């Protein structure tokens, strides 16, 4: 598909006025670079990052190709066909997605990610309609094409259902833990907002948006998606704190790796694959190597919070391996399993969480609050010691 889009787009470039030619050429080169990263990471068996780069590259080319038809050539028929195609795809994917029912903890972690991506696609489609009403064709096409490819990732995530070890967990337990994770996300967001004060942070903004969606979905009874949105909100809040108050991001990254290793040790002994968490860990390592430390911190946080959240679900089922049994696993790097992407997608037009059998939910909440408090104290101590306030873009 990438190659076909590139060939088709190349043939159309002569129809683009010189005024817009640089924009198209620059974004084509960006897509080629991303495709090169896809090949590189695929050969290195870093599958999440590979597919992430392929997703963005394909999305960019499809956006440019459609933009020529709709904006440059003023072909509204192409736009109407795309809207109808995506409308039908949204309905079909929603039907497939919400007909999937599982009590398997490992499958729940995948289903939660798939639902989050569906809601992202749905939101993007609604945004496109808003843009159309204001006659902003460029933004409308961008949102439509993003929705189209986001729906593809939903279907890809669903392909991993049923691949892991079966660990039954009741829907009542999922509901209860999700309710407390939403509260935890709100506490983390409030802590971050308090510490940052009036400062601006895109990560804090994202934390607030994901928290709002988590609450909305909780009220609607979609506990899987609410769980995923809560986890993402927590990761964004913690990243926002590091962004504003931490001087040495490299030290933060090394500490976060230790957290993930320990969490993975618990998961490994309890038959938890938690595919999303492993995928996010891989992505974090790649971003760290690329020098994008703040994005790496977000994905390390996301991996850690995801792994710990599903481990807490495992705790509620009992028969959980204890701390002493994983003491020797804290230096073992997780093995990354093939998955799909959660890429960082820009808009080409403008920008580019003690395991004791039978432990109750209230004890878990207290545990979460304790962890949050310790994190905040650590950040404050770092601030006092560093005497610096560093902002990262």
Buried (B, 14 or more C-beta within 10 A) or exposed (E): EBEEBBEEBEEBEEEBEEEEEEBBEEBBEBBBEBBEBBEBBBEEEBBBBBBBBBBBBBBBBBBBBBBBBBBBEEBEEBBEEBBEEBEEBBEEBBEBBEEBEBBBBBBBBBBBBBBBBBBBBBBBBEBBEEBBEEEBBBBBBBBBBBBBBBBBBBBBBBEBBEEBEEBEBEEEBBBBBBBBBBBBBBBBBEBBBEBBEEBEBEBBEBBBBBBEBBBBBBEEEBBBBBBBBBBBBBBBBBBBBBBBBBBEBEEBBEEBBEBBBBBBBBBBBBBBBBBBBBBBBBBBBBBBEEEBBBBBBBBBBBBBBBBBBBBBBBBBBEEBBEEEBBEEBBEEEBEBBBBBBBBBBEEBBEEEBEBEEEBEBEEBBEBBBEBBEEBBEBBEEBBEEEEEEEEBE
